[in-house]
Amino acid sequence: MLTLTAPAKINLTLEVLRKRPDGFHEIRSVLQAIDLADTLHIQEGKGISFRCDMAGWSAKQSLLSKTVELLKKVTKCKQGAAITIEKRIPLMSGLGGDSSDAAALLKGLNDFWGLSLSNEKLQELAVRLGSDVVFFLQGGTALATGRGEIISPLPPIQKMWVLLVFPDCKVELLKTARMYANLKPAHFTDGSITNKLAGAIKEGKTIDASLLFNVFTDIAFHIYDRLLTCSVRLIKINILETHLAGSGPTLFSIFRDKSVAEEVYRRSKEQGLNTYLAETL
């Protein structure tokens, strides 16, 4: 049996520069992997089977089915596999769980089936699955450009603790596409916010919350019905700096001091919030 770890991510910045002629959006983002993670197990099997312990997860709607189909099509591989997913990253939360699972499975099946695909070929396949999948092939800290598929590694940041808050929101399929569809030219920026943060990381400077940015924040508070209520409850326990994770609805706050982060986590639990305290990787 082969066991794989698939970590979540947060976008420390997410800027949209423009809409491209091909219909995609040109973005600039600093991505950071965190230790909240799913675990995948691959075993010998006849045909392909999936089993997941999280209610609402569907193999048909997941990128995992597409990953297997793409690998088999490209390599002509006829081997089978029984794939079990222990889900810890909430579904459609803005934390990249499905993309991370796809990246882990892509690498895992390459080894499990003895396909010997190069890193360059895996990256090529990852682009076909989704922009975030490319990032998760390497993880860590990185700058994403293009439509998100061009990944440039950044130096590791100083360890931070990340309070994740999962609002009880109704989330629809294709939510990310809906967020992009709601963007107006007034939302577009020139990438300088991300460049400033990337520069600070390269210089080894401490990451300050004032450097973080997400183009979808205002839109998210209109689309996700419980986000404002959740934010108000966080303010009550003196968490004034919260940020949207990806396309949401997860909110997060960053802390440099572990004891402070643990105290805030405790108080957020007392408020009845669904939270998780993660560390950067």
C-alpha positions as CSV (number, residue, x, y, z in Angstrom):
1,M,0.0,0.0,0.0
2,L,1.2,3.5,-0.9
3,T,0.2,6.3,1.5
4,L,0.2,10.0,0.4
5,T,-0.3,13.3,2.2
6,A,-2.2,16.1,0.4
7,P,-1.9,19.4,2.3
8,A,-4.2,22.4,2.0
9,K,-3.1,25.9,1.0
10,I,-4.0,29.5,1.6
11,N,-3.6,32.4,-0.8
12,L,-1.6,35.1,1.0
13,T,-2.4,37.3,-1.9
14,L,-4.7,36.9,-4.8
15,E,-4.8,39.6,-7.5
16,V,-6.6,39.5,-10.9
17,L,-4.9,41.7,-13.4
18,R,-7.2,41.3,-16.4
19,K,-9.5,39.0,-18.3
20,R,-7.6,37.4,-21.2
21,P,-8.7,36.8,-24.8
22,D,-8.9,33.1,-24.1
23,G,-11.6,33.7,-21.4
24,F,-9.2,33.0,-18.4
25,H,-8.1,35.6,-16.0
26,E,-4.5,36.7,-15.6
27,I,-3.7,36.4,-11.9
28,R,-0.8,36.9,-9.5
29,S,-0.8,35.1,-6.2
30,V,1.4,34.0,-3.3
31,L,0.4,30.5,-2.3
32,Q,1.3,28.9,1.0
33,A,0.9,25.2,2.0
34,I,-0.4,24.4,5.5
35,D,-0.5,21.2,7.5
36,L,-4.2,20.6,7.4
37,A,-4.2,17.6,5.0
38,D,-6.0,14.7,3.4
39,T,-4.5,11.3,3.3
40,L,-4.7,9.0,0.3
41,H,-4.0,5.2,0.3
42,I,-3.4,3.3,-3.0
43,Q,-3.7,-0.5,-3.0
44,E,-3.8,-3.1,-5.7
45,G,-7.3,-3.5,-7.2
46,K,-9.2,-4.8,-10.1
47,G,-10.3,-1.8,-12.1
48,I,-10.4,1.6,-10.3
49,S,-12.4,2.1,-7.1
50,F,-12.7,5.1,-4.8
51,R,-13.7,5.2,-1.2
52,C,-13.9,8.4,0.9
53,D,-14.9,8.9,4.6
54,M,-16.4,12.4,4.1
55,A,-20.2,12.8,3.5
56,G,-20.9,14.6,0.2
57,W,-17.7,13.6,-1.5
58,S,-18.3,12.3,-5.0
59,A,-15.7,10.5,-7.2
60,K,-17.5,11.7,-10.3
61,Q,-17.3,15.4,-9.2
62,S,-13.8,15.1,-7.9
63,L,-10.6,15.7,-9.9
64,L,-9.4,12.2,-8.8
65,S,-11.5,10.5,-11.4
66,K,-10.2,12.9,-14.1
67,T,-6.6,12.3,-12.9
68,V,-6.9,8.5,-13.3
69,E,-8.6,8.9,-16.7
70,L,-5.9,11.3,-17.9
71,L,-3.0,9.1,-16.8
72,K,-4.6,6.0,-18.4
73,K,-5.2,7.9,-21.7
74,V,-1.7,9.3,-21.9
75,T,0.2,6.2,-20.8
76,K,-2.1,3.4,-22.1
77,C,-1.8,1.9,-18.6
78,K,-4.3,-0.9,-17.9
79,Q,-3.5,-1.5,-14.2
80,G,-6.1,-1.0,-11.5
81,A,-6.0,0.6,-8.1
82,A,-8.2,0.8,-5.0
83,I,-8.0,4.4,-3.7
84,T,-9.1,5.4,-0.3
85,I,-9.3,9.1,0.8
86,E,-9.3,10.3,4.4
87,K,-10.7,13.8,3.9
88,R,-9.8,16.4,6.5
89,I,-9.9,19.5,4.2
90,P,-13.5,20.6,3.9
91,L,-15.2,20.3,0.5
92,M,-15.2,23.5,-1.7
93,S,-13.7,25.5,1.1
94,G,-11.2,27.6,-0.9
95,L,-8.2,25.6,0.6
96,G,-7.5,23.6,-2.6
97,G,-8.3,20.1,-1.2
98,D,-9.5,18.5,-4.4
99,S,-6.5,19.9,-6.3
100,S,-4.1,18.7,-3.7
101,D,-5.6,15.2,-3.7
102,A,-5.2,15.2,-7.5
103,A,-1.6,16.2,-7.3
104,A,-0.9,13.5,-4.7
105,L,-2.7,10.9,-6.8
106,L,-0.9,12.0,-10.0
107,K,2.5,11.5,-8.3
108,G,1.4,8.4,-6.4
109,L,0.0,6.5,-9.4
110,N,3.2,7.4,-11.3
111,D,5.1,5.5,-8.7
112,F,2.5,2.8,-7.9
113,W,2.1,1.8,-11.6
114,G,5.8,2.3,-12.4
115,L,5.1,4.8,-15.2
116,S,8.4,6.7,-14.8
117,L,6.9,10.0,-16.0
118,S,9.3,12.9,-15.6
119,N,8.5,15.9,-13.3
120,E,8.1,18.0,-16.5
121,K,5.5,15.5,-17.8
122,L,3.7,15.5,-14.5
123,Q,3.5,19.3,-14.6
124,E,2.1,19.2,-18.1
125,L,-0.6,16.8,-17.0
126,A,-1.3,18.9,-13.8
127,V,-2.0,22.0,-16.0
128,R,-4.7,20.0,-17.8
129,L,-6.3,19.1,-14.5
130,G,-6.3,22.6,-13.0
131,S,-4.0,25.5,-12.1
132,D,-3.7,24.7,-8.4
133,V,-2.7,21.1,-9.1
134,V,0.6,22.4,-10.5
135,F,1.3,24.2,-7.2
136,F,0.6,21.1,-5.1
137,L,3.2,19.1,-7.1
138,Q,5.8,21.1,-5.1
139,G,3.9,22.8,-2.2
140,G,5.7,25.1,0.2
141,T,5.6,28.8,-0.7
142,A,5.3,29.9,-4.3
143,L,4.4,32.7,-6.7
144,A,1.6,31.8,-9.1
145,T,1.2,33.8,-12.4
146,G,-0.5,33.3,-15.7
147,R,-3.9,31.8,-15.0
148,G,-2.3,30.3,-11.9
149,E,-0.4,27.5,-13.7
150,I,3.0,29.1,-13.8
151,I,4.6,28.3,-10.4
152,S,7.8,29.9,-9.2
153,P,9.1,28.7,-5.9
154,L,9.8,31.2,-3.1
155,P,12.0,30.8,0.0
156,P,10.2,29.2,2.9
157,I,8.6,31.7,5.2
158,Q,9.1,31.8,8.9
159,K,6.7,29.4,10.6
160,M,3.3,30.9,11.3
161,W,0.1,29.5,12.8
162,V,-3.0,29.9,10.8
163,L,-6.5,30.0,12.4
164,L,-8.9,28.6,9.8
165,V,-12.6,29.4,10.3
166,F,-15.2,27.4,8.3
167,P,-18.5,29.3,8.1
168,D,-21.7,27.3,7.8
169,C,-22.4,28.5,4.3
170,K,-24.2,26.9,1.5
171,V,-21.6,26.4,-1.3
172,E,-22.6,25.7,-4.9
173,L,-20.6,23.7,-7.4
174,L,-18.5,25.9,-9.8
175,K,-18.3,28.5,-7.1
176,T,-14.9,29.7,-8.3
177,A,-16.2,30.3,-11.8
178,R,-19.1,32.3,-10.2
179,M,-16.6,34.4,-8.2
180,Y,-14.6,35.2,-11.4
181,A,-17.9,36.0,-13.3
182,N,-18.7,38.6,-10.6
183,L,-15.4,40.5,-11.1
184,K,-15.6,44.0,-12.7
185,P,-12.7,45.9,-14.1
186,A,-12.6,48.0,-10.9
187,H,-11.5,44.8,-9.0
188,F,-8.4,44.4,-11.2
189,T,-5.0,45.4,-9.8
190,D,-1.5,45.6,-11.3
191,G,0.2,42.8,-9.3
192,S,2.2,45.2,-7.2
193,I,0.6,43.9,-3.9
194,T,1.8,40.4,-4.7
195,N,5.2,41.6,-5.9
196,K,5.6,43.4,-2.6
197,L,4.9,40.3,-0.5
198,A,7.0,38.1,-2.7
199,G,9.9,40.6,-2.3
200,A,9.5,40.6,1.4
201,I,9.6,36.8,1.5
202,K,12.8,36.7,-0.7
203,E,14.4,39.2,1.7
204,G,13.5,37.0,4.7
205,K,11.3,39.6,6.3
206,T,8.5,38.9,8.7
207,I,5.1,38.5,7.0
208,D,2.6,41.1,8.2
209,A,-1.1,40.8,7.8
210,S,-1.2,44.2,6.2
211,L,0.6,42.6,3.1
212,L,-2.2,40.1,2.5
213,F,-5.0,40.7,-0.1
214,N,-7.7,38.8,-1.9
215,V,-9.6,40.2,-4.8
216,F,-12.7,38.1,-4.0
217,T,-13.2,39.4,-0.4
218,D,-16.0,41.9,-1.2
219,I,-17.7,39.6,-3.6
220,A,-17.6,36.7,-1.1
221,F,-19.5,38.7,1.6
222,H,-22.3,39.2,-0.9
223,I,-22.4,35.6,-2.1
224,Y,-21.9,33.6,1.1
225,D,-24.8,34.2,3.4
226,R,-23.1,33.4,6.8
227,L,-19.8,35.1,6.2
228,L,-20.7,38.4,7.8
229,T,-22.1,36.7,10.9
230,C,-19.0,34.7,11.2
231,S,-16.8,37.7,10.9
232,V,-18.7,39.6,13.6
233,R,-18.3,36.7,16.0
234,L,-14.5,36.8,15.3
235,I,-14.4,40.5,16.1
236,K,-16.1,39.8,19.4
237,I,-13.0,37.7,20.4
238,N,-10.7,40.5,19.1
239,I,-9.8,38.9,15.8
240,L,-9.8,42.0,13.7
241,E,-7.6,40.8,10.8
242,T,-9.4,38.0,8.8
243,H,-8.7,37.1,5.2
244,L,-10.6,35.0,2.6
245,A,-9.0,31.7,1.6
246,G,-9.0,31.4,-2.2
247,S,-12.5,31.7,-3.5
248,G,-13.9,31.1,0.0
249,P,-15.8,30.7,2.1
250,T,-13.1,29.8,4.6
251,L,-11.6,32.7,6.6
252,F,-8.2,32.7,8.1
253,S,-5.9,34.8,10.5
254,I,-2.2,34.4,10.8
255,F,-0.1,34.5,14.0
256,R,3.6,34.5,14.6
257,D,3.3,33.4,18.3
258,K,2.0,29.9,18.9
259,S,0.7,30.6,22.4
260,V,-1.4,33.5,21.1
261,A,-2.7,31.4,18.2
262,E,-3.7,28.6,20.6
263,E,-5.5,31.1,22.9
264,V,-7.4,32.6,20.0
265,Y,-8.3,29.1,18.8
266,R,-9.7,28.3,22.3
267,R,-11.8,31.4,22.3
268,S,-13.1,30.8,18.8
269,K,-14.2,27.3,19.9
270,E,-16.0,28.9,22.9
271,Q,-17.9,31.1,20.4
272,G,-19.1,27.9,18.7
273,L,-17.1,28.5,15.6
274,N,-15.9,25.6,13.4
275,T,-12.2,26.2,13.4
276,Y,-8.8,24.5,12.9
277,L,-5.4,25.6,14.0
278,A,-2.8,24.9,11.3
279,E,0.9,25.6,10.7
280,T,2.6,26.7,7.6
281,L,4.8,24.1,5.8
